[in-house]
Amino acid sequence: MTRPPGPSAPAVYALLADGTTVGVRPVVPADRAAVRRLYEHMSPENLRLRFFSGGPLVARKAADALCLGAGPGDRALVAEADGDLVGLAEYHATPARPPGSGPVSAEVALAVADEWHHRGVGTLLLEHLVDCARADGLRELTAEALSENLPVIRVFADLGLPVHRRFEGPEAHVRVELTPDEQYLTALETRGRTAGVASLGPLLRPRSVAVVGAGHRPGSVGRAVLRNLRAGGFTGPVRVVNPHGPALDGLPCHATVADLPEAPDLAVLAVPARAVASVAEECGARGVRALLVVTSGLGEEQAAALRTACHVHGMRMVGPNCLGLANTEKDVRLDATFAAGFPVPGTAGVATQSGGVGIALLGGLSRLGIGVSTFVSLGDKYDVSGNDLLQWWEADGRTDLAVLHLESFGNPRAFSRTARRVSKRMPVLTVDAGRSEAGRRAAASHTAAAATPTMTRQALFHQAGVVATRSIGELLDAIALLHSQPLPAGGRVVVVGNAGGVGVLAADACSEAGLSVRPLEPALAAEVAAVLPPGAAAGNPVDTTAAVTEGQLRACLDLLAGHRDVDAVLGVLVPTALSVATGDDPVRAFTGAPERQPCTTALVLVERSSRVTLLPAEGGGAVPAYADSQDAARALSCAATYARWRNRPQGLPPDPSGLDVDGARTDVAEWLAERPEGGWLDPVRCARLLGRYGVPQVAWEWVCDEDTAVAAAARLAGPDGRVVLKAHWPGLVHKTREGAVRLGLQGEDRVRAAYRDLAARFGERLAGVVVQPRAPHVPELVAGVVQDPVFGPLVLFGQGGTATDVLADHAGRLAPLTAYDLDELIAAPRCSALLSGRHGGTPVDLAALERLLLCLSRMACDLPQLAEADLNPVVPCPDGVMALDARIRLEPRQAYDPYLRRLR
């Protein structure tokens, strides 16, 4: 019986390089005997390498010392598999210098059971130990090893962090800097991908399958899965578990999982919800390696028990509450679904959380002739996720399109990194499902109010290169184009039609979809006109007239496709009596073997009843044909946006200089120590924190009586002699809405009167007043950050001032921001047209604005306690930009590494 970890030491489960699941948890005193066993079973040679000397006494003393309880600055983690300790890692902090300051370094040691060497146990433990060390404020780890202990030295070297090695005689001294950067994240990602793909083999390429709960009733789900498995031609043995045997569909029934003649790779669970957890435990005990749970309706306790069984026994799981999964590979032919028929084999990988959406996508991909490589209905997604499937498709050698329907994200930042990498190799497409929830925050800043879940999801998709559509129909439209056509070099489209009216409608649709429909350059227009019949119009759209022959149309397409200013051609054709009489087929001109360089081509055939079809092309390939020009235009726009993303360098987040990160972390820790419930910073603390990150702010002073207000106004008044007074009290968010702002005050009398009015209006609530110079009449912008509990920090930018909520002219990008993210974030809102000053506004120093947004991004990444920051308004000034008003809210949150390897 596997021993679960004790309640005082909850385990985090993760995958080793070979796909095996192990639990990682802190050492507790009760582990003493297990640690002793670990050392006792190590070979004398490995004991010598670990302790620099042999003998059981040294190992016994080390085990006793380790399990006495951690002292200050000490950490110890163990890895467990099947109830046994298979490895441990520990560090002990080096005394601080000078005394009294916090330690910055710790010495680390590793030990792995002999039979578990070369499976990644030590590396996994080190990754989790690095996470602990960073949380403890350490900056480096050190290790001492015998110079001949090359495997341990290599573990440190391959970690991905900066490593310094020094050899002195028989010993090697290793120092690891705890500064995770892109190299470390890439190393983590690579190890996670290798482990994840290995773990999915028994699930997606099983050698044998057992259906548990296949009933005798023909309409039961289990019976349908069994029928599909056999009808699809699964290449391995299929077993049936049903206590009411003796046989089902010609297969013998086994009363329990324990009675199976061998442990299957995959077990399909179609049993009642109350029995799922116990059956999963039976499967784990029998040696089953993966579960597909189609049952729905599990309660919280049942769900927790199911997850525990999978983790403890190292089983990957799809579901529960799902349609099933399929792999059309000819050596597998797995259809473990209760869908109507076996999926058409093909090259699209499909993962959905909705069974209905899955059936619709399977049907659409079959109609288009694209088919699927692997289909997985994720259901409630207790374990296997879209991120897992992206990694599988990246490695399977068959998939060239990744199609997702995700209603939730377990780890969106890890998903984003995976999607960015996969999108560079193949299109990743999704339906942008989900709606904003009203009243998401009862008392929020402008930034938090504007940052809807939809905006956050769209930022994730956009930055990761995921093609996001609004419906299943639009998704299939985009799939048809991306599957069959080369990517366009840009968004310049030429519309070619044999009827003027439909060509105009297509041009309108392209423009509305964000594509460029510019007139042909004169030389190209003349060449096109020369090959078309009299009366044709060589503009854009190109009206060939109904009299165009197939040869003339093909010559026109050859000219357009080979021109440097044409990225795509959209043909819009209607059937005419002329083509019927002459035997010409305009469609054939588009699908014929081209005498030109490949050019993105699509058709609109207005008489078609099908929304989109793929027309075979001469020489192989196909051309997508749409029934409506808007569908075609949106698909072309998706392809152009994806091509633009794919062709740009990814870039790394810039690192702004002059930041005081340590000071900011100290400020936050001290403030939360005083107010553990969190809340809004007062103006003084807020300005100090922003100053740590170099965020420019207007000059201001904090006053608590009218005489001080008058004196401050005299010092701060601008060229027009006017100032602004803003009341403050804890919890105040919307000053204008509360009537807490007095504008345009000139002279001592008006300042005194305004202060007295604020004091009388707000009474004991008033904590103080901020005095500022009045800002000139310039464009008002808003910039801010919101920490989404799932997606992480979102940086928002757009039009500011009192109308920011009404106009809702904002854009958002997830932090950390790259240089490309900064450019797109600033360009996305409609108000961006005013920033250059071309429309009569005051030009904005874009470099200063970029730095401000970059500093906000860095602050949000450095400080997980930063719940939201709102700078409104931000205005241009002679030497850059500055924030006139700022609010920051902190919450007591622990740093969370979204890239650390762990299962859900």
N, C-alpha and C positions, 0 to 999 in steps of 0.2 A: 504494500500500500504506500503510495507516495505521500511523503510528509509535507504538508503545506507550510509556508513560513509562519512563524508565530505572529500574534496580533501586534507585538511591539516592533516588528520588523517587516513591514509590507514589501513585497517583491515587485520589481519592475521587470517585465519579461521582454526579451529581445532575441534576435536571431544571430546565430553564428554563421561563419562563412559557408558552411555546408547546408544551411537551412534549418539546423537543429535549434529548438527553443530552449533557452536557459533563463532562470530567474536570477536577478541581481538585487541584493539587499544588504543592509548594514549587518555587521557581525553583532551578535548578542552573546551574553555569558553562557547561555545554554548551548552554544555551538562548540564549546571546548572539546568535547569528545569527537565531534565530527572533524574539527581542524586537526586534532591529533591523528585521526585515521588518515586524513589526507596526507600528512607528512609521513606516517608509518608505511604507507603504501608506495611512497616515492622511492625510486632506486637510489642506492648509495651515491651514485654519480650525480644524480639530480639534486640530492640533498646537499652534496658538497658545493655544487654550483650555486645553490640558493643561499647557504649559510657560510660559505667559504671554508667549511670544515664538516666532516661527517659525524655520524653517531646519532642515536635516537634521543640522547639526553638534550642536545641542543634544540632539536625539533620540538621536544616535549615542553621545554621551557618557553620557547617562542609561542607555542599554542596557548600555554597558560597565560603568558603576558598579554597576548592579543585579546583574549576573552575576559580579561579582568574589568574591562570597561574603558571606553575612550577617554583620554584626558583632553585638556584644552588644546585645540589645534591638531588633534589626531582623528583620522578616519580609517575605517576598514570595511571593505565590501567583499562579499562572497558570491560566487556563481554556483547555482544549484541545477541539477538535472536528474530527474527520476529519484528525487529524495536524497541524492548524494551531493556533497560539496566537491566540485570539480575544479575550483580555482579560487584564489583570493588575492586581493590587492590592498595595500595599506600605505598610509603616509603619516609621518610624524613631523610636526612643524618645527622648524629651526628657531631657536630663541631670537627674539626681535633685537634689532640694533637700530637706534639706541634702545636700551631697556625701557619698557612702558609703551612703546609703539607696537602696533600689530605686526605679527609675523608676515613675511612676504615669500618665504621659501619653506619647502617641506621635502623630506627624503622619502622616496617611495620604494616599495618592494613588491615583487610578484611571486606567486607560486601556482603552478597548474599541475593537476594530476597527470601522471605519465601517459595514460591511455587517451588523454584529451589534448595532447600536444598537436600543434599545426591545424587547429580548427578555429582559431581566432578567439579563444577564451581570454587570453591575456590582453589582447587589443581591446576587446569589448570592456573588460574591467577598467582598463586605463582610461577609455573614453568617459566612463561614468565617474571615475576618480577625478579626472580633469574638471568635469562639471562641478563636483563637490568643492574642489580647490578654488575654482573661480568664485563660487558662492561664499567661500570663507575669506575671500579677499586676497588669496595668494597670487603671486606673480610668476612663480616658477616652481618646478619640481626637479629634484635631483635624484640620482640613483648611483649606487656603487655595484659593480659587477666584475667578475673575473674576466680578463681579456679574452679568454677562450670561450666565454659564454655568448657566442655570436647570435643565437636565436633571440635572447633577451635584448641584446644591443640593437638587433634589427627591429624588434617590436617598437622600441622608442623611435628609431630612425624613420620608420614607415608611418608613424602616427599622423604626420601632416603638419605638426607644429615645428617652429624653429628649434633645432636640436644642436647642442654643442657637445662634442666628445673629446676627451683627453685621456691618453693612455700613459700610465706610469707603471712600468714593470708588469707585474701580473694582474694589475687592476685597471679597470676602465671607469672613468668618471663621466657621467652623463648629466647634462643640464637641459631641461625642457622649458622654453618660454611659454607662458600661458596667455598668448595673444592670438586667439583664434582669428584667422583671416580667410580669404577666399581659398587659399591652398588647403587649409584644414577642412573647410566645409566641403570642398571637392573630394578630399580623401574620405571623409565621413560618408558622403553621398555614394562614392564608388563602392565602399564596403557594404553599405546598406543595400545597394542595388544587387550586388552579387549574392548576398544572403537572401534577399527577398525573392529573387528569381528562383534560386535553388529550393526555397521552401514551397513555392507554388507548383513544382513539378507533380507531386502526388495529387494535387487538386485538378490541374488542367491537362496533365498527360498521365492519368492513372493507368496502372497495369491491370487493375481489377477494381470492381465496383460492387458494393452491397447496397440494396435498397431495404431500409429498415422501416416497416410499417406499410408495405405494399399490401393493400387489402383485397379481399375477394370481390368487393363491389366494383363493377366496371367503371363507375364514375369517380372513384377515389383518386386523390392526387398521387399517392404512392403507386397505384396501379398504372396511371398514365405515364409516370416517369419510367417505370419498368418497361412499359410497352415501347416508349420512344427509344430507350437504350437498345432494345433488341432490334427494333425496326431500323434504327440508324446504322446498325452494323458495327457496334462497338467491338473492337478487336480483342479485348481481354475477357476473362470470365466474369459473369454477372451472377451474384448470389442474392437470395431472398431471405429476409428475416421476418417470419410471421408465425406466431405460436399456434395458429389455427390451421396449419398445413392440411394435408401432406405436401401438396404441390400447387403451383400457381403459374399459369401460362407455360406449362411443361417443365418448369424448374422446381427442384425440391425446396421445400421450406425448412428453415432452421428456426428452432424455437427462440433462441437468443443469439446475440452477437458472439457470445463466448463459444457457441456451438459451431461457428463457421469453421470450415476445414483449414483456412488460412486467414491471416489478417489482411483485409483488402486495403489498397491505397486510399480509396475514397468510399465513404459511407454517406448515403442520402437518407436523411432523417425526415420521415413523413408521419410522425407519431403525434398524439395529442400534446398540447403545450405542457401539461403537467408532467409528462414523461420525458421531455426532451433532455433535461439536464442529467437524469439518471442514465438514459441511453447513451448520452455523450460520454459519461464516465465509463460505461461498459466498453465503448469503442476505444477509448484511450487505454484502458487496461488490456484490451485485446491486441493493441498495437496498430490500430487504424491511424493513418497519417494525415487525413484531411476529412472535413465534414462539409456537407451541403445541407443546410437546414431550411426546408421549404415551409415548415410549420409557422403559423402566425399566432399572435395573441399572448406572448410570454409576458408575465409580470416581472417586476423588478427583481425579486428574489430568484425567480427562475432564470432571468437573464444573467444575473451575477454568477449563479452556479454554472451556467453553460460556459461563460467566459473562463471561469476558473478551471473547468475541466479541460478546455482547449489549451490554456496556457500551461497548466501543470503537465499535461501529457504531450505537449508539443504538436498539437494539431492546428493547421490553418483552417479557417472556416469562412464560407460564404453564407450570407443570410443573417438571421432567420427572415421569414416573411418574404420569400423571393420566388421567382419563376423557375430558377435553376440555372444551369450553365451548359455550354456546348463548345466543342472543339472539332472543327471540320477537317483537320489534318488527316490525310488518308491512312496514316499508320495508327490513328487513334479513333476517329469517327465516334466521338462521344456526344450523345444528345441526352443529357440528364435534365431535361425540362419537361414541363407539361404543356408546352406549346403545341400548335396544331400539326406541325411537321418539321422534318429535319431541315436546318438552315442550309441555304445554298452555299457551297464552299466558295471562298473568295479571300479578299485581302483587307477587309475592314474589321478592326477590333472594336467591339461594342460592349460598353458597360453602362447599365442603367440602374437607378434605384426604384423605378416604377416598372412593374411587370407589363402594364398596358403600353407604356412608351416603348418598352423592349419589343413587344409584339409588333407595334407599328413600324419600328425601325427595321426589324427583320423582314417584314413584308416589303417595305420600300426598297431596301437594298437588294432584295431578290428580284423585284420588278425591274430595277435598273441593271441587273446582271452583274452587280459588283460583288454581292455575297459577303460572307463574314469569315474571318479566320478563327476568332474566338468570341463567344458571347457569354457575358456574365451578368446575371440579374443580382445586384448587390443587396437588395432588400433593405433591412434595417442596419446593415453595414457594421456588425459587431466587430469584425476583424478585417477581412480583405476589403480594400478601398480602391477608388479610382487611381490613386498613386501607385498601388501595387500593380494594377493592370497596365498602366503606362510603362512601367519598368519591364513587364513581361513582353509587351508588344515591341518594345525597343529591341529586345534580345531574341525574339522568336524566329526571325529570318523570313517571315511570311507577311506580316502586317505592314501596310503602307498608308493606312488611314486610321486614326484613333478617334472614336466617337463616344462621347460621354453624355450621360444625363445624371447630374448630381443635384440632389435637393439639400444636401448638407455637406460640410467639410469638417473632418476630424482634425486635420493638421494642414491648414491652407498654405502656410509658409513652406512646408516641405513639398506640398503639391506644386506650388509655384516654381520651385527650383527644378523639380522633375519635369514639369510641363515645358519650361523654358528650354531644357536640354532636348527633350523629345521633339518639340516643335521645330527645332533646327533640322531635324531629319525627316519628319513627316507632318502633315497637317493634323492638328488636334482640334476637334470640333465639339461644340456643346450647345445645348439649349439653355438659355439663361432663365432658369426656372426659379420661382420664389418671389415673394412680394414683401414690400416694406410693412413694418408693423406700426400702426398709429400710436402716437404717444409713447415713443420708444424711451424718451427721457423726460421726466416731468419737469425738471429744472436743469436746463442745459444751456451752454453757450451757443452762439450762432454757429460755430463750427460743428458742435455735436448735433445740433438740430438739422444741419444740412447734410451730414454724413449718414445717408440712409444705407441699409443693408444692400440695396440694389447698386448704389454707387460703389460700395466696397467690393462687391462681387465683380462688377464690370472692370474696376481697376485691376483686380487680380487677373482676370482673363486677358485684358489688354496688355499688361506688362509681361505676361507669360507667353504671349503669342497665340493664345487660344482663340479660335474663330467662334464667337458667340452669336447665336441666332435667337430669334424670338419665338419660333414655333418649330414643330417637327417638319412641316412643309418647307420652311426656309432652310432647315438643316439639310434635308435631302437635296434641295436645290444647290446648296453650296457643295455638298459631297459630290454630286454629279459633275460639277465643273472641275473641282480640284482633283478628282480621280482621273478625268479624261484629258485634261488640257495642261499645257505648260503654264507656269506662273507668269503673269504679266510683269513687265519691267516697271510699270507704273500704272497710273489711273487714266491715261489718255485713250478714249474710246472713239472709234468711228462707227456710226450706224449706217448700214447699207440695207436699203429696202426697195422692193419693186412697187410700192404704193406710198404716195406722199404722206397720207394721214397717219398710217401706222408707224412710219418712220419718225414723225414728229412726236408721237406719244412715247416711242422708245427713247428718243433724245431727252424728253422731259423726265422719264423714269431714271435715266442714267445721271442726269444732273441732280435730281433729288436724292439719289443714292450716294452723292459725294464724288462722282466721277467727272472727268473733264471732257466736255464735248466741244472742242474748239474747231473753228473752220480749218479746212486743209490749207497748208501753205500754197501759195500760187503755183509753184512749179509742179507740185504733186497734183493739185486740182486740174491743171492742164493735161497732165498725163492720163488721169482718170477719165476726164471728159473725152479724150481721144479714143478710148477703147469702148465707150458706151454708145448706145444708139442716139440719134438726134433727139433733142428734147430732154435728155437726162440732165440732172443738176448735180454738179460735183462739189457740193458744199459739205456740210456735216449737220444733218444726215445727208448721205448720198442717195438721191432718188434715181434709180436706174430705169424707171418706167416699166410698165408691164411688157414692153416689147423686147426687153433684154434677152439675149440668148444665153445658153449655158456657157458657151465659150467666152462671150463678152464679160459675163459676170465673173468667171474664173480669172480672166486677165485683170479685172479690176481688183479682185482680192489679192492677186499676186503683187500688184503694185503697193497696195496698202500694207500688206503683211511685212513687206521688206523695207518699209520706210522707218527711219529713226524716230519720227514723231508719233508713231502709232504703236500703242501697247496691246490693244485688243480690238477685235472686230465683232460687232453684234449684227447679225443678219436678221431682217424682219421681212418675212415672206408671206404672201397670200396667194392662193391658187388662182390662176387665170385661164381663160379659154385659149389664149395665145400659146401658152406653154404646152397645153394639151394638144393643140393642133400641130405644133412643130415637133413634138416629141422631146422638147427640151425639159430638163428638170433642174430648176434653180437650186433645189436642195443638194443635188449632186455636185454642184459647183463648190459648195461648202464642205462636202464630205469626201471629195475626190482627192487623189494623191497630190499633195501640194508641190508646185515647182518653186518653192520659196522656203525661207527660213520658218521654223515653227512660230506661230503666233497664236495667242489665246483667242479662241473663236467660240462663239455661242450663237444659237439660232432662236428666233421666236417664230413659231408656226401657229398663227392665230386660229387655225381651224382644228387644232388638236384638242382632244378631250382630256388627255393625261397632262397633269401639271408639268412633269418633266420626264423625258425619256433620253436614252443614249442611242444615237444613230451610228451604226458601224461606219467607219471611215476606210477608204482604200489604203492598203498598206498597213493596216492595223490601227488600233486606237478607236476613238469615238468622238462625236461632237454632241454636246448636250443641246436638246431642243426643248424650249419652254412654251407653254401656252399663253403666257402673259409677259409683257415686256418688263413689268416691275419685278417679277420673280427673277428674270434673267439679270436685270441691272443690280439687284441686291447680291446675287451670287458673284457677279463680276467685282462688285465692291468688296466683298469678303476676300476674294482672291487677291485683289490689289493691296488691301490692308495687310493681309498675311505676308505677301511678297515683300512689302516695304519693311515689315518687322523682321523678316527672316534675313534680309540683305544688310541690315544695319549691324554694326558691332554691338555686342552686349554691353560692354563697358562695366566698370566697377564704381561703387559709390565714391564720389570725391571725399577727401578727408580735409575738412576746413581746419585752418591753423588757428592758434590763439585761444583754444577752448580750455576751460578749467573743469574737466570732468570730475576729478576727485573732489574739488570744492563743491560742485553741484550735488554729488552723491552724499557728501557730509551734510549739506544744508537740508536735503530731503529727509535723511535719516533723523536728524535732530528735530525737524518740524513734526514728523510722524511720531516720534517718541513722545512729544508733548500732546499730540492729538491723534491717538491710534485709530480713531474712526475715520480720519481723513477729512477733506473739505477744501474750500477755496483759500488760497493764499491771500494775505493782506497785500496792499500795494507795495510795501517795502520789500517783503520777502519775494514777491513776484518779480519786481525789477531786479533784485539781486540774482535770482536764478536765471533770468533771461540774460543778464550781463555776463554770467559765467559762460554762456554760449555765444557771446558777441552779437546778440540781437539788438540793433540800434533802436533807442527809445527817445522820445521827446524829453527835453529837460522838464523836471517837475519837482515839487516839494510837497511834503506831508505836513499839514498844519492841524492844530487842535483848538485854535481860538482865533477871533477875528483880527486881532492885532498882528499875529504871526501871518495870517492870510494876506493882510495888506502889505506887509514887508516882503513877503514872497512874490506877490503880484508886481511890486515895483522892480524886483530883480529879474523876473521872468518875462515881463511884457515884451512882445515883439515890436516890429517897426510901427505897427498901428496903435501900440499902447494898450492892446486888449488882452485879456486872459480868460481862462475857463476854470470854473470850480466844479469838482465832482465829489459828491458825498460818497462815503463808504461805510459799510458795516458788514460784519461776517455773514456770508451767504448771499450778499447782493450780487446779482448776475446782470440783469438788464437795467442799466442805469436810466436810460431814456424812458423806458416804460414806467419806471417808478418815479419819474420826475426828479431825479437826483443830479441833474446837470444844469448849470447856469452858464450860458454862452455870451461871448462878446462883451465882457465887463471891462469898462474903462474908467479909471479914476478910483480914488480911495473910497468915496461914498458908495459907489455901486458895488465895490467888492465887499464892503462892510455889510451893506444891505443884503447882498446875496448870501453871505455866510450866515447872518442872523436868520434869514428865511429858511435855509437848510437846517439849522439847529432847531428852529421852532417846529418845522415840519416833521422831522424824524426823531426829535427828542433823545431819549436814552439809547435808542438804537444806534445813533450816530457815533462811529468810532473815530472819525477824522475826515479831513477833506484834502483832496489832491488839487494843487494849483498848477496850471499849465499855460503856456502861451497859446493864443488862438492860432490855429493852423490856417494857411492860405486856402483859397478855393481851388482845390485840385482833385483829380480822380481819387476816390476812396476805395481801397481794396481791403480784402479780408484774407488772413492767412491763419492757419491753425492746425492742430493735431488732435485726433481722437484715438484712444487705445481701444480697439475692438477686442473683446475677450477671446475671440476665436482667430480673427485674421491678423491681429497685431495692430501697429500704429498706421493710421491713414493720415496723410498730409493733405490739407484742403486749401484751395486758392480760388479767388473769384472776386466779384464785385462786393464792396463793403459798404459801410455806413448804415444808417437807420433803415434803408430799404433792402438790406441784404436778404432777409427772410422772404420778403415779398417777391423780389425779382428772381431769386433762386438761380443766379448765374454763377455756378460753382463747378469745379472739377476736383477730383481726388486721385491720388496715387499712393500705393502702399510703400512704406519706408522699409529699408533704406532706399533713397532716391539715387539713381544713376544720373549722369549728365543728360541722357536722352529723356529720362523721366521728367527732369526739371524743364527741359524745353517744351515737352508736350503738356505738362501741367500748366505752364504759363500761357501756352497758346490755345488751350481747350476752351476756356470761358468766352462768351461773346464779347465781354468787355476788353479782351486782349487787343482788339482793334484800336482802342484808345491809348494804349501804352506807348506807341511810337510818337504820339503828338500830331499825326497826320490829319486827324479829324478835329483839330482845334483844342485838344487837351494838352496838359503838361506832359512832356515826354518823361518816361520813367527810366531810371538807370537799371537796365535789365540785369547787368552783372551783380549789382547790389541786391536786387530782388531775388536772384537765384541764390545768392549767399544766404539771405535771410531764410528762404525755404529750406536750404540745405542744413542750416543750423537747427531749425525746428525738427527736421528729419533725424538728425544725429541725436538731439536731446531726447526725442521719443524712444530711440533705440537704446540709448544709454540708461534711461530711467524708466523702468517698467511701472513705477508708481505714478507716472504722469498720466492721469486719466484723460485730461483734455487741456488744451491750451488754445486761447482765442485772442488773436491780435486784430482788433477792429476799432477804428480803421488803421490801415497802413497807407501812408501817403508818400509821394516823392518829395525830396528835398534837394537843395543844391548839391549836396555831396553824397547822394544815394537815396535810401528810403528810410523811413522811421515809423515805429508803431506809436500811435497817439494814445491807445488804450489797450490794456492787456489783462487777461484773466487766466489763472492756472488753477486746476483742481488736482489734488493728489489723493491717491488711495493706497492703503497698505497692501502691496502686491509683491510677491516673490519673483525674482528673475526666473524665466522659463526658457530653456533652450529647445526650440522646436525641431532642431536637426539632430539631437541626440537619439541614438538608435533605441527604440522601444516600441513594443506592440501596443495597440489600443487597449 
